[in-house]
Amino acid sequence: MAKGKYKKKRINKLRRETSLESIQLPTKAVHILKDAGICTLYDLDLCTDEQIKALPGIGETYFVQIKELQKTLYRKLYLWGWRQEGENK
């Protein structure tokens, strides 16, 4: 039970530390998000789909890219957390 708690903490820490510049988003999309105060993956997660779509300059193409990238990153973060737990045994 504790392993799941620590895994979530590790993943949340990575989300807070991961800047938008370090992920594979188009530069223009990063600038639009940063102008709106969204600087990390964690900040992006706090926004609803409607809030992201409402940002000036975020069209359907950027929105789809952002959502696809989020899915990919979460799969990687989840697997990374799982592997880290397995390595500590």
Backbone as CSV, one residue per row, in Angstrom:
resi,resn,N_x,N_y,N_z,CA_x,CA_y,CA_z,C_x,C_y,C_z
1,MET,0.819,-1.187,0.000,0.000,0.000,0.000,0.862,1.249,0.000
2,ALA,1.922,1.242,0.757,2.803,2.410,0.814,3.494,2.644,-0.525
3,LYS,3.748,1.574,-1.265,4.430,1.726,-2.547,3.625,2.606,-3.487
4,GLY,2.326,2.430,-3.525,1.480,3.246,-4.381,1.518,4.707,-3.977
5,LYS,1.560,4.960,-2.667,1.615,6.330,-2.155,2.919,6.999,-2.586
6,TYR,4.032,6.299,-2.450,5.318,6.865,-2.824,5.436,7.025,-4.337
7,LYS,4.842,6.119,-5.062,4.854,6.213,-6.519,4.114,7.478,-6.954
8,LYS,2.953,7.737,-6.358,2.198,8.943,-6.690,2.994,10.190,-6.350
9,LYS,3.684,10.172,-5.221,4.499,11.332,-4.835,5.607,11.577,-5.849
10,ARG,6.251,10.500,-6.285,7.326,10.626,-7.275,6.797,11.186,-8.577
11,ILE,5.661,10.667,-9.019,5.074,11.124,-10.274,4.635,12.578,-10.152
12,ASN,4.013,12.950,-9.044,3.593,14.342,-8.855,4.792,15.285,-8.819
13,LYS,5.881,14.852,-8.207,7.091,15.672,-8.172,7.614,15.891,-9.593
14,LEU,7.632,14.845,-10.388,8.080,14.977,-11.775,7.164,15.908,-12.569
15,ARG,5.861,15.813,-12.331,4.915,16.694,-13.037,5.176,18.149,-12.694
16,ARG,5.478,18.425,-11.422,5.746,19.804,-10.998,7.076,20.323,-11.544
17,GLU,8.032,19.430,-11.746,9.359,19.830,-12.205,9.491,19.878,-13.722
18,THR,8.580,19.267,-14.444,8.683,19.186,-15.893,8.152,20.462,-16.532
19,SER,9.070,21.246,-17.096,8.657,22.492,-17.747,8.124,22.182,-19.143
20,LEU,7.327,23.087,-19.656,6.750,22.887,-20.983,7.826,22.920,-22.065
21,GLU,8.920,23.643,-21.807,10.002,23.692,-22.793,10.671,22.335,-22.974
22,SER,10.625,21.511,-21.942,11.333,20.238,-22.003,10.524,19.128,-22.681
23,ILE,9.270,19.398,-22.990,8.467,18.392,-23.694,8.322,18.811,-25.153
24,GLN,7.868,17.938,-25.979,7.880,18.149,-27.418,6.624,18.854,-27.927
25,LEU,6.410,20.059,-27.445,5.318,20.889,-27.941,5.888,21.927,-28.894
26,PRO,5.107,22.358,-29.870,5.571,23.440,-30.736,5.869,24.694,-29.908
27,THR,6.878,25.434,-30.310,7.313,26.619,-29.572,6.178,27.618,-29.395
28,LYS,5.395,27.815,-30.440,4.290,28.774,-30.356,3.282,28.354,-29.283
29,ALA,2.981,27.069,-29.219,2.036,26.569,-28.216,2.599,26.774,-26.810
30,VAL,3.904,26.560,-26.639,4.541,26.764,-25.334,4.424,28.221,-24.922
31,HIS,4.680,29.140,-25.857,4.587,30.568,-25.541,3.163,30.974,-25.174
32,ILE,2.193,30.445,-25.876,0.788,30.751,-25.573,0.445,30.268,-24.165
33,LEU,0.847,29.048,-23.845,0.561,28.490,-22.519,1.279,29.280,-21.427
34,LYS,2.543,29.620,-21.665,3.299,30.376,-20.659,2.701,31.763,-20.435
35,ASP,2.230,32.399,-21.503,1.583,33.710,-21.359,0.330,33.618,-20.499
36,ALA,-0.287,32.445,-20.479,-1.482,32.217,-19.662,-1.123,31.754,-18.247
37,GLY,0.179,31.671,-17.942,0.607,31.260,-16.603,0.763,29.762,-16.432
38,ILE,0.761,29.032,-17.519,0.904,27.571,-17.481,2.346,27.259,-17.852
39,CYS,3.157,26.924,-16.860,4.598,26.759,-17.080,5.089,25.324,-16.931
40,THR,4.338,24.484,-16.243,4.769,23.101,-16.010,3.660,22.139,-16.421
41,LEU,4.018,20.884,-16.479,3.045,19.841,-16.783,1.940,19.819,-15.727
42,TYR,2.307,20.071,-14.489,1.327,20.117,-13.397,0.321,21.254,-13.622
43,ASP,0.824,22.434,-13.998,-0.058,23.569,-14.284,-1.031,23.222,-15.417
44,LEU,-0.517,22.542,-16.414,-1.355,22.144,-17.547,-2.452,21.183,-17.108
45,ASP,-2.125,20.290,-16.178,-3.104,19.325,-15.680,-4.241,19.988,-14.907
46,LEU,-3.955,21.137,-14.315,-4.982,21.842,-13.538,-6.024,22.517,-14.424
47,CYS,-5.699,22.688,-15.693,-6.617,23.345,-16.633,-7.585,22.328,-17.232
48,THR,-8.811,22.759,-17.405,-9.795,21.901,-18.085,-9.590,22.027,-19.592
49,ASP,-10.171,21.111,-20.323,-10.096,21.176,-21.785,-10.663,22.497,-22.301
50,GLU,-11.753,22.940,-21.711,-12.392,24.186,-22.142,-11.473,25.386,-21.909
51,GLN,-10.758,25.388,-20.776,-9.837,26.490,-20.492,-8.688,26.523,-21.496
52,ILE,-8.183,25.352,-21.846,-7.093,25.293,-22.822,-7.590,25.757,-24.190
53,LYS,-8.753,25.268,-24.604,-9.308,25.658,-25.900,-9.618,27.148,-25.973
54,ALA,-9.935,27.747,-24.838,-10.303,29.167,-24.809,-9.098,30.105,-24.912
55,LEU,-7.899,29.576,-24.755,-6.716,30.428,-24.851,-6.572,30.956,-26.274
56,PRO,-6.313,32.257,-26.417,-6.151,32.807,-27.764,-4.927,32.204,-28.454
57,GLY,-5.124,31.673,-29.637,-4.030,31.070,-30.390,-3.993,29.557,-30.312
58,ILE,-4.733,28.977,-29.388,-4.785,27.509,-29.295,-5.959,27.031,-30.146
59,GLY,-5.619,26.511,-31.287,-6.648,25.961,-32.169,-6.800,24.480,-31.919
60,GLU,-7.561,23.856,-32.765,-7.822,22.424,-32.623,-6.536,21.600,-32.769
61,THR,-5.672,22.024,-33.689,-4.425,21.283,-33.918,-3.537,21.290,-32.683
62,TYR,-3.304,22.468,-32.099,-2.481,22.541,-30.891,-3.138,21.793,-29.732
63,PHE,-4.447,21.927,-29.623,-5.155,21.246,-28.539,-4.961,19.735,-28.634
64,VAL,-5.127,19.183,-29.816,-4.952,17.743,-30.017,-3.506,17.340,-29.708
65,GLN,-2.536,18.149,-30.142,-1.133,17.841,-29.854,-0.864,17.835,-28.350
66,ILE,-1.423,18.799,-27.655,-1.234,18.886,-26.202,-1.817,17.660,-25.515
67,LYS,-3.041,17.275,-25.868,-3.689,16.129,-25.228,-2.954,14.817,-25.533
68,GLU,-2.508,14.640,-26.771,-1.772,13.424,-27.132,-0.451,13.351,-26.367
69,LEU,0.220,14.480,-26.254,1.483,14.515,-25.534,1.274,14.210,-24.055
70,GLN,0.198,14.725,-23.474,-0.110,14.425,-22.077,-0.292,12.923,-21.876
71,LYS,-1.041,12.280,-22.761,-1.257,10.837,-22.637,0.067,10.081,-22.690
72,THR,0.910,10.447,-23.649,2.196,9.778,-23.807,3.076,9.977,-22.577
73,LEU,3.122,11.201,-22.064,3.950,11.483,-20.898,3.465,10.734,-19.672
74,TYR,2.155,10.625,-19.501,1.652,9.915,-18.325,1.933,8.432,-18.396
75,ARG,1.890,7.872,-19.585,2.271,6.462,-19.714,3.725,6.288,-19.305
76,LYS,4.583,7.191,-19.783,6.010,7.100,-19.448,6.235,7.310,-17.955
77,LEU,5.566,8.301,-17.361,5.730,8.560,-15.934,5.259,7.371,-15.104
78,TYR,4.135,6.787,-15.496,3.610,5.640,-14.759,4.583,4.470,-14.826
79,LEU,5.085,4.188,-16.018,6.027,3.084,-16.166,7.321,3.374,-15.435
80,TRP,7.784,4.627,-15.464,9.007,4.991,-14.760,8.837,4.757,-13.262
81,GLY,7.711,5.187,-12.709,7.459,4.991,-11.282,7.403,3.521,-10.925
82,TRP,6.804,2.728,-11.790,6.705,1.300,-11.543,8.089,0.658,-11.575
83,ARG,8.905,1.036,-12.554,10.247,0.470,-12.667,11.100,0.879,-11.482
84,GLN,10.978,2.105,-11.036,11.750,2.561,-9.895,11.403,1.734,-8.660
85,GLU,10.120,1.452,-8.463,9.726,0.624,-7.315,10.347,-0.757,-7.422
86,GLY,10.303,-1.346,-8.596,10.848,-2.680,-8.801,12.349,-2.728,-8.575
87,GLU,13.053,-1.639,-8.912,14.496,-1.606,-8.746,14.893,-1.510,-7.271
88,ASN,14.024,-0.954,-6.447,14.354,-0.772,-5.030,14.225,-2.058,-4.226
89,LYS,13.662,-3.096,-4.809,13.475,-4.348,-4.071,14.774,-5.081,-3.913
